[in-house]
Amino acid sequence: MNVKGLNAAALSIRSLSMDAIQKAKSGHPGMPLGCAELAAMIYGEILNHNPQNPSWINRDRFVLSGGHGSMLLYSALHLSGYDVSLDDIKNFRQLGSKCPGHPEYGITPGVDATTGPLGQGIGMAVGMAMAETMLAEKFNTKNHKIIDHYTYVLLGEGCLMEGVSSEASSLAGHLKLGKLIVFYDENRISIDGSTDITFTENIAQRYESYGWQVLQGSMYDYQQIESLVEEAKKDDRPSLIMLKSEIGKGAPTVVGKSAAHGAPLGDEGVKAAKEFLGLPVDKDFYVLPEAYEYFASKKDEIAKKYDAWQKDFEVWASEEKELKALWDIMMSGNPLDVNETFPEYTTEDKLATRAASGAMLQVLEKMYPGLVGGSADLEGPNSCKIKSSTYYAPDNRSGRNIHFGIREFAMTAISNGMSLHGGLKPFCATFLVFADYMKPAIRLSSLMKLPIIYVFTHDSIYVGEDGPTHQPIETITSLRTIPGVQVLRPGDAQETELAWLMASESKDHPVCIMLTRQNLPVYEKADPDWKNTIRCGAYVAYNCEGEADITVLATGSEVSLAIEAAKLAKEKGKNVRVVSVLDRELFANQPVQIKETLIGNANRVVTLEAGIKTGWEQFVKSNEDIISIDTFGTSAPFAKVAEFFGFTPEKVAEKLCK
């Protein structure tokens, strides 16, 4: 171990971090100053990685869960040879910079996950560690370990206070994810002061109770850190390495204080730090030559390890042609070229769309061998079991069904991590109303452009007796408002199949599929080419003779309701067309000609959805033509609830004929 080189690297990380934050006039110097030695160790001695190929599938992953400390990461990436230049660092937090305020996946080479919302980083790392075990089980052979790497995390008190870290860590311990190693920056400081004011639990005992190995040491002892990592690797449990540290170390004006956390040091503070650390006061963004030399000395070692893996991979590929073909498919995210028959439904059928979803899952799991997932303890009600596979467990890494437990937030973050890892197509499921527990991580799914499939059942007031706590009213709309999230609400079993196909085809955005608990009829489609038309977000499900007086835009379970109401309205002389809107936002963004073709020349457009009116205003001339529910639900058998809120054919027809 080159201690002199590591010291130079740590000093240079401090130099770059404080200057970048000062130049930007914003940022968080506390962690970069306090954890510089660990960052030097991670990128110089611990990680098996290749800065020349940041997306190498068998690299060790590193997640900076406390993403506010981003300059720690950017400095380390720059020094270790990633495509992060000194100019990029000088542009920290500026428009278009490779070094944004918090690490963003896809923006900065070497950043393995978008972090910043505390706690989600450790959740995503659990997903990465799970993915490693799944792919290792599938592709490794007796003579070749194609997938064999670790997932490392750096977090602080803030991440440990957030509930999602508890959820994710609990599951990680249960699953014995031995290749997950978490460094805890134990400085005992938060924004408001010492953590003694809010956070006095015994972290070591907490993680031991989760089933983790807990190790302790100093943030500033290289040999000890190396020894602790080696000890962590010997255990089949995930490891928490608690490293006592000083926030803002090396900056005399703020060291050990909450003031170090989230504000530049100021000109005098930077000067004092440079004098204390022995850095040239008159030079900004100074990197010690020994730091560059240290990382340059690692290039041959990195190249040899990477080349050895490449050669092993080539031998494996030549020996295991079937596995290699499967590898190519899973890594591409494309479906297998298999002749699968989709379930067929007729207008005689009546079933819940959640049931149709479960049937479609059995087809898609054969088409997509990387499709894995499960629910938050609702596998039966969500109809989301892959029947041909077993359950993922410590002694069964081949299982494609995952018991997430009642951990909706962690389930979502873990799914993000599995997708980030590569090679898998994760889905996860729960009741729609519990999407509120998931939205922070769904937001990150979209921000990172991850094609997670979210299966939400029990999608409306038709949940019935469970009442307003379980009847989603505003939830669909709230998901539609997240940029980049696609929301699909199919109206019957046939549309559910198309919704799943559209979701499984996504490669750059998450998709939410909204499904019913109650049975729905399969209706005859007025558009003979509806399977293609629906991909613009909507199609004509029911048409009238001649010009329509009214066009009803309906979603989900309300499509069949609208059709029945249209038939009643016809008896009263009203010509009504019903358009099934599978994806409201996609439909709304179609060219005017397409929207006008589907809506027709109707004098009135009426919208029908068992949820709040927000967002439907764009389609109607008067808000009175929005048939919605703008209060919470109520507890009663679902037919009574529907009648109470006016969601019956008779009451809808009455509104159409007014």
Secondary structure, 3 states (H helix, E strand, C coil): CCHHHHHHHHHHHHHHHHHHHHHHCCCCCHHHHHCHHHHHHHHHHHCCCCCCCCCCCCCCEEEECCHHHHHHHHHHHHHHCCCCCHHHHHCCCCCCCCCCCCCCCCCCCCCCCCCCCCCHHHHHHHHHHHHHHHHHHHHCCCCCCCCCCCEEEEECHHHHHCHHHHHHHHHHHHCCCCCEEEEEEECCEECCEEHHHCCCCCHHHHHHHHCCEEEEEECCCHHHHHHHHHHHHCCCCCEEEEEECCCCCCCCCCCCCHHHCCCCCHHHHHHHHHHHHCCCCCCCCCCCHHHHHHHHCCHHHHHHHHHHHHHHHHHHHHHCHHHHHHHHHHHHCCCCCCCCCCCCCCCCCEEEHHHHHHHHHHHHHHHCCCEEEEECCCHHHHCCCCCCCCECECCECCCCEEECCCCHHHHHHHHHHHHHHCCCEEEEEEEHHHHHHCHHHHHHHHHCCCCCEEEEECCCHHHHHHCCCCCCCCHHHHHHCCCCCEEECCCCHHHHHHHHHHHHHCCCCCEEEECCCCEEECCCCCCCCHHHHHHHCEEEEECCCCCCCEEEEECCHHHHHHHHHHHHHHHCCCCEEEEEECCHHHHHCCCHHHHHHHHCCCCEEEEECCCCCCCHHHHCCCHHHEECCCCCCCCCCHHHHHHHCCCCHHHHHHHHCC
